[in-house]
C-alpha cells in the first residue's frame, strides 16, 4: 500500500471592542464614538481596539506499507513515511519515519500440537520511529512584534530569534510482547515491555552574553526516556446458552527519566537521570521545642546567627518548623529543595466484568492506582494567618499548633504564619507528601435486550435498553 497526503491549516481571526457609546442599545461602532476616555485617575486610555491575525502551515506526506505472512505462523510488516512541514527550517523540513514489526505464532508449529491446553501463542517484536512537529507555525522562522519605542512611532522588534536548524522531534520505540490463550480460548494472557527514547525535544537554550532583545533561542536539545511493562488477563468463567460471565484485569507500570539538556546541567525542577515528574520540596525535621535544637552558624563578619529563612529578618525560633539546610549555608531558600520521589504510581490499571443472563446484561469497569505520591498542599495552605484577608478553607483547631502549653503539637506556632517562613504554612514540606491508592467504579451498565420476537420489521433487529453511571468507590490515603 502507498499513498500521499497533503494538509493545509489556516487560521484567521478578526476582533475588536469599543466603549463610551451613546447608549447600550447601539451595538455597532460609528464614527461618533470616542477614540479616548479618561479614567478615574485622569489618565487618557483608548476607547477602541481592533485586532486581526493570520497563521498558516502546510504538511506533505508520502507513506507506504507492506505486510507478509507465511502459513499464519511467520508475520512481518514494514512501513515508512516521509513528512515535510513548513514549520521547520528550510533545510530540515523533511523527516523519514520507518517502522518494522515481526511476529511468530509458535502455537502453529508441529512440535506444539501435543500441548492440548494451548489454544494460541505468539511472540511479537517491533521498532518504530515517529516524528512530532510543534504547533507554532513560525517558531523556526523568527517572530516580530509591534512596538512604539522608536520616538513614539510604531515599529517592529524581534520577539523570538529564528533558528533555521529547528526540526522534528523524534521518538524511537521498542516493543516485545507475548500473547497466550489456553483452555479453548477461555483464558487469555498478554504481556508487553516497551522502551521509548524521545530526542531532539524542543527547549530554550541560553545565548552567550547579552544578545540583542533576547538571551534565549529555541533548539532541539533535550531528551526523555519512557519504559514500562503491561500485563493483561481475560477469563471466560462461564459459557452457556443462557449465562455468560467474563472478568479481566490489566496492570501497568511506567517510569520516565530526563536524559539530556543543552549543556549537561539540570533544568530547574528537572534533574538529569531522574523522573521528569518529581516532587522537589523541603525536608521537614520537626518542630523546634527548645533553643538547643536551633542550628547556628557564623557569618563572614564573625557574627553568630541562627538558621534563617531567605533573609535574617526571618530567624528560626522555638515553635518553628526546622527545615534541613541541604547546602549548609545557614539559610533556607530554593537551593534547599530536594528530590522526594516521583509522582508516577507504582502500578495502575483496570478491572472489568461482563455478565449476560437471559437478555439481561451487567458491565463493570473499575480503574485503580497504587502507590502514587502527591503533595497535600491544601492541608496547611488553605488558610492565611497574616494581614491578608482570605476565607477559611480548612478545619482549624488551636490545639494543632505549637505553644508553651502545647509543646507536642505537629504544626508550627501561629506566629510563623508569614510567607517569609518557607515550609511553615505554605504546605511545601515532605511531611505533606501522601501515598495515594484508590479504586474507582468508572462505569456501571445495567441493560436488557428485548426479545427478538417482538420485532418483525426488517429494519429493526434488536433493541437494548440500558442505564449507566460512574461511582468513586473508595480511596486510601497514607502519609509517606
KAMO-V314764 format. One record per backbone hydrogen bond with DSSP energy under -1.0 kcal/mol. CO is the residue of the C=O (numbers start at 1). NH is the residue of the N-H. E is the energy in kcal/mol with one decimal. If there is no record, write none. Layout:
{{CO:NH:E} {CO:NH:E}}
This chain:
{{1:65:-2.9} {3:63:-2.7} {5:61:-2.8} {7:59:-2.5} {9:57:-2.0} {11:55:-2.7} {13:53:-2.4} {15:51:-3.3} {17:49:-2.5} {23:26:-1.2} {30:33:-1.5} {35:47:-2.0} {37:45:-3.2} {39:42:-2.0} {43:39:-2.5} {45:37:-2.8} {47:19:-2.0} {49:17:-2.0} {51:15:-2.8} {53:13:-2.4} {55:11:-3.3} {57:9:-2.9} {58:86:-2.4} {59:7:-2.8} {60:84:-2.4} {61:5:-2.4} {62:82:-3.1} {63:3:-2.7} {64:80:-2.3} {66:78:-3.1} {68:76:-2.6} {70:73:-2.3} {70:74:-1.7} {73:105:-2.8} {74:70:-2.2} {75:103:-2.6} {76:68:-3.0} {77:101:-2.6} {78:66:-3.0} {79:99:-2.3} {80:64:-2.4} {81:97:-2.9} {82:62:-2.3} {83:95:-2.6} {84:60:-2.3} {85:88:-1.0} {89:92:-1.5} {93:85:-1.6} {95:83:-2.4} {97:81:-1.0} {98:129:-2.5} {99:79:-2.4} {100:127:-2.5} {101:77:-2.3} {102:125:-2.2} {103:75:-2.8} {104:106:-1.7} {104:123:-2.3} {105:108:-1.9} {106:109:-1.2} {109:112:-1.4} {110:113:-1.3} {112:115:-1.7} {114:116:-1.4} {115:118:-1.4} {117:183:-2.8} {120:181:-3.1} {121:107:-1.6} {122:179:-2.8} {123:104:-2.4} {124:177:-2.6} {125:102:-3.1} {126:175:-2.4} {127:100:-2.9} {128:173:-2.6} {130:171:-2.1} {132:169:-2.3} {140:163:-1.9} {143:159:-3.3} {143:160:-1.7} {145:157:-2.3} {147:155:-3.5} {149:151:-1.7} {150:153:-2.0} {155:147:-2.1} {157:145:-2.7} {160:143:-2.0} {163:166:-1.9} {166:89:-2.0} {169:132:-2.4} {170:199:-2.5} {171:130:-2.3} {172:197:-2.8} {173:128:-1.8} {174:195:-2.3} {175:126:-2.4} {176:193:-2.7} {177:124:-2.8} {178:191:-2.4} {179:122:-2.3} {180:189:-3.9} {181:119:-2.2} {181:120:-2.3} {182:187:-2.0} {183:186:-1.3} {186:236:-2.8} {187:182:-2.8} {188:234:-2.3} {189:180:-2.6} {190:232:-2.7} {191:178:-2.5} {192:230:-2.6} {193:176:-2.4} {194:228:-2.0} {195:174:-2.9} {196:226:-3.0} {197:172:-2.6} {198:224:-2.3} {199:170:-1.8} {201:221:-1.6} {201:222:-1.6} {203:219:-2.0} {205:217:-1.9} {211:214:-1.3} {215:207:-3.0} {217:205:-2.6} {219:203:-2.2} {219:221:-1.2} {222:201:-2.5} {223:259:-2.3} {223:260:-1.4} {224:198:-3.2} {225:257:-2.2} {226:196:-3.8} {227:255:-2.4} {228:194:-2.3} {229:253:-2.2} {230:192:-2.6} {231:251:-2.8} {232:190:-2.2} {233:249:-2.6} {234:188:-2.9} {235:247:-2.3} {238:245:-1.9} {242:358:-1.5} {244:356:-2.6} {245:237:-1.4} {245:238:-2.0} {246:354:-2.7} {247:235:-2.9} {248:352:-2.1} {249:233:-2.8} {250:350:-1.2} {251:231:-2.8} {252:348:-1.9} {253:229:-2.0} {255:227:-2.4} {257:225:-2.3} {258:273:-3.3} {260:223:-1.3} {267:270:-3.0} {270:267:-2.9} {271:274:-2.0} {274:258:-2.6} {276:278:-1.1} {277:343:-2.5} {279:340:-3.4} {281:338:-2.8} {282:430:-2.6} {283:324:-2.3} {286:322:-3.0} {288:319:-2.6} {290:293:-1.8} {291:294:-1.8} {295:307:-2.0} {297:305:-3.5} {299:302:-1.9} {303:299:-2.6} {305:297:-2.6} {307:316:-2.8} {308:332:-2.5} {309:311:-3.0} {311:314:-2.2} {314:309:-2.5} {317:320:-2.1} {319:413:-2.5} {320:288:-2.8} {322:285:-3.0} {324:326:-1.3} {325:328:-1.0} {330:308:-1.6} {332:310:-1.7} {333:336:-2.2} {334:337:-1.4} {338:281:-2.0} {341:279:-2.9} {347:370:-3.0} {348:252:-2.5} {349:368:-2.1} {350:250:-2.3} {351:366:-3.8} {352:248:-2.6} {353:364:-2.5} {354:246:-2.3} {355:362:-2.3} {356:244:-2.2} {357:360:-2.3} {359:449:-2.7} {360:357:-2.8} {361:447:-2.8} {362:355:-2.5} {363:445:-2.5} {364:353:-2.1} {365:442:-1.3} {365:443:-1.9} {366:351:-1.9} {367:440:-3.2} {368:349:-1.9} {369:438:-2.0} {370:346:-1.6} {370:347:-1.6} {372:436:-3.8} {374:434:-3.0} {375:377:-1.7} {377:381:-1.4} {378:382:-1.1} {397:400:-2.2} {398:401:-1.6} {400:411:-1.3} {403:406:-1.2} {406:409:-1.3} {411:402:-1.9} {413:416:-1.9} {414:417:-1.8} {416:418:-2.5} {418:421:-2.1} {420:422:-1.3} {421:424:-1.6} {427:429:-1.7} {429:432:-1.9} {430:433:-1.6} {432:376:-2.6} {433:480:-2.1} {434:374:-2.2} {435:478:-1.9} {436:372:-2.5} {437:476:-3.7} {438:369:-2.0} {439:474:-2.3} {440:367:-2.6} {440:442:-1.5} {441:471:-2.7} {443:365:-2.1} {444:469:-1.5} {445:363:-2.3} {446:467:-2.7} {447:361:-2.5} {448:465:-2.7} {451:454:-1.6} {452:455:-1.7} {463:450:-2.5} {465:448:-2.5} {467:446:-2.9} {469:444:-2.2} {471:441:-1.1} {474:439:-2.0} {476:437:-2.6} {478:435:-4.2}}
